[in-house]
Amino acid sequence: MSSSLSSYPTSRSSPAAGDSTAEALPIVIVGGGLAGLAAAAVLSQHRLPVTLFESRPRLGGRASSVVDASTEMLIDTCQHVAMGCCTSFSKFCEQLGISHFFRVEDQLNFVAPEGTIVPFAASRLPAPLHLTNALLRLPYLTMNDKWQLARGIRRLVKLSERDASDLSFADWLKQNRQSAHIVDRFWNVVLVSALSESSERISTKYARQVIVEAFLRNRHGWEVHLPVRPLTEIYAAIVTELESRGVTVCVQAGVERLETVGDRLSEVVLRDGSRSTCADGVLAVSFDRVADLLPAQLRDHPELQCVQNLEPSPISSVHLWFDRPICDLPHAVIVDRFSQWLFNRTAIHASGDAPLAAVQTDEFATSHYYQVVISASRNVLEIDSDEAIARVLADLQAIWPAAKSARLLRSRLMTDHRAVFSPLPGIDRHRPRQQSPIANLQLAGDWTQTGWPATMESAVRSGFLAAENILRRRGIDAESHVQADLPTARLGKWFLGL
Ligand SMILES: Cc1cc2nc3c(=O)[nH]c(=O)nc-3n(C[C@H](O)[C@H](O)[C@H](O)COP(=O)(O)OP(=O)(O)OC[C@H]3O[C@@H](n4cnc5c(N)ncnc54)[C@H](O)[C@@H]3O)c2cc1C
């Protein structure tokens, strides 16, 4: 990818002599994750000069790839999926011409606790009834579970946002008499992977949002969009597009601080001491980095101090290379076990245009590569990596007998300790708006006020919103890039009380 990236210029140019207006200066984006890239996409569409600084050698932030040293294979640090309800993320992909890097899965495969594979797909019934048959067919839920679930979903939908926001989902489950059985086999399966938290650390508002947006509002909301190539390859295509629009993308360009003159952001100072004067800035780093980078006068600002109240949650992925296939499903949702989702990366890549990776060593050229994802993985952090891998392997062997005879060529555990912020009850009070108290400084990142939990959708929305604030400040009248929710069918409107 680096060949298509501008190498980081060693000295930053000052505003050209004769540039009398501040607006001729670049808009500087700090952070090349999805939030920063989304802001760059919108601003460059309006032909505004943009320079993006990313401290790492690669783009993508928490959603990115690394080269695995043993296999020499480019692998995503963790499998990322979007869903049909992620409308702004889809728009972002469309605008940058990368939609073809994703395949849409309209069937999930649930692995029952006793190992049976249960396909899960929509019927022809309109939303919100489209998944009713699939739910009724889940053999590991009793009739009583299904009745409790139907009652629970109905009550959850009726809850107002105000009542839901400060209530923990664990309390809601108790209040609504959802049994431990249905919690372990339905609610946790859906919500822990969607929100990467346990029910006592989830705001009922966000639990409700997942159920409504993904499963009830529209028949496509729940469909899973899977990248068919490593994410870093997708960013290469994004960079090509952004550079063709005049964006300067600088990697290995860590920003040390933002400087102000009076109440205006004036320049960013890079770690190597060079400076970049700017007209506007977008600070698009993760929530735990923002305090160190804010101009001094904002550090104690009440609107921004609250960011320190956000708490992180870990996500782990176990990467496994076998000498032969262990299952032929592209992915599977594993119910009520240590392992949560399996992704058959070899099969998923095979569905793309190119083979898995050109750089893999001979030993691994014919290997079969799988990823098992465990969200809210504090249980993984409590044990050593060999034990975590052994537990995942035991799960796979119990489900797919072929995993017993297959030779495990390599395994690797990767945990991002600060993968997402926990969607705790009352969390939105701690998420600032994109417009910072300094008029020409925007904030972006999945943690800012987007109405979404920490996801690629939230990151993209934040970048769009930050860029739109800049357009508005410049008097540029543009349609909002943040997309509306998927349309709601008439029956859905009645059911959701819309
Ligand atoms: C393991 C894992 C699994 C996940 N799975 C999913 C999933 O399946 N679906 C989903 O929707 N979401 C998932 N997420 C969440 C998703 O990755 C994030 O919500 C999203 O990528 C956040 O993007 P961002 O741009 O807000 O922040 P980040 O990705 O954190 O980007 C911030 C960028 O700023 C850069 N930066 C920091 N400091 C500086 C500095 N001083 N100078 C310059 N640059 C700097 C960082 O290097 C980084 O590139 C997952 C996250 C993790 C970690």
The ligand as a Gaussian input file, in Angstrom:
#p B3LYP/6-31G(d) Opt

LIG

0 1
 C      -10.631000      -5.992000      17.446000
 C      -11.708000      -5.087000      16.936000
 C      -12.804000      -5.617000      16.271000
 C      -13.814000      -4.772000      15.798000
 N      -14.850000      -5.287000      15.080000
 C      -15.731000      -4.441000      14.502000
 C      -16.714000      -4.936000      13.600000
 O      -16.772000      -6.126000      13.290000
 N      -17.592000      -4.047000      13.066000
 C      -17.546000      -2.715000      13.352000
 O      -18.370000      -1.957000      12.817000
 N      -16.613000      -2.220000      14.201000
 C      -15.705000      -3.044000      14.769000
 N      -14.741000      -2.542000      15.582000
 C      -14.763000      -1.105000      15.903000
 C      -14.131000      -0.286000      14.776000
 O      -12.867000      -0.806000      14.424000
 C      -13.961000       1.152000      15.244000
 O      -15.200000       1.636000      15.729000
 C      -13.483000       2.082000      14.141000
 O      -12.466000       1.514000      13.371000
 C      -12.997000       3.373000      14.801000
 O      -12.479000       4.241000      13.828000
 P      -11.957000       5.675000      14.256000
 O      -11.467000       6.337000      13.039000
 O      -12.991000       6.354000      15.076000
 O      -10.750000       5.418000      15.278000
 P       -9.360000       4.655000      15.067000
 O       -9.547000       3.492000      14.198000
 O       -8.814000       4.423000      16.431000
 O       -8.451000       5.717000      14.281000
 C       -7.696000       6.710000      14.917000
 C       -6.413000       6.893000      14.126000
 O       -5.669000       7.986000      14.675000
 C       -4.292000       7.655000      14.623000
 N       -3.590000       8.504000      15.586000
 C       -3.606000       8.418000      16.931000
 N       -2.807000       9.375000      17.466000
 C       -2.297000      10.064000      16.417000
 C       -1.392000      11.168000      16.327000
 N       -0.874000      11.730000      17.410000
 N       -1.069000      11.638000      15.097000
 C       -1.586000      11.088000      13.973000
 N       -2.437000      10.017000      14.012000
 C       -2.783000       9.534000      15.216000
 C       -4.286000       6.177000      14.991000
 O       -3.073000       5.557000      14.618000
 C       -5.494000       5.669000      14.197000
 O       -5.127000       5.280000      12.899000
 C      -13.730000      -3.372000      16.058000
 C      -12.622000      -2.849000      16.720000
 C      -11.614000      -3.682000      17.131000
 C      -10.397000      -3.087000      17.773000

